[in-house]
Amino acid sequence: QVQLVESGGGSVQPGGSLRLSCAASGSAFSSYAAGWFRQPPGKERELIAAINWSSRDTYYAVDVNGRFFISRDNGKNELYLQMNNLKPEDTAVYYCAAGAAWSAITTNPNYWGRGTQVTVSS
């Protein structure tokens, strides 16, 4: 069993940066793929970034590629999302997720955090 807790959300002006963190419990996390999803107001939740267990492979959605960077520290059981050049359309609840396989992250993660709000507004 893996429990995930996000932190680092908040309000920021357009062009600003935020770093989200996700603390995971359970030693299994270090062997799991992990990712960040977001759900903008009135829209469906979408995968925006993913990373495999060794950090060798990453995935980014087109909307965030080149602005957001996913990383992990398996020694600390943590997942990160560095978000730069934020735009109002990045406003959403951001969720971290973990799955036993890469395919699980991209389709139906096994574990979810509760989310953290990110608001980008001037």
BELNOR-V563496 format. One line per field, one symbol per residue. ss: DSSP state (2 for helix, 1 for strand, 0 for the rest). Layout:
ss = ???
This chain:
ss = 00111110011100000111111110222220111111100000011111100000011100001001111110000111111000022201111111100222222000110001111100
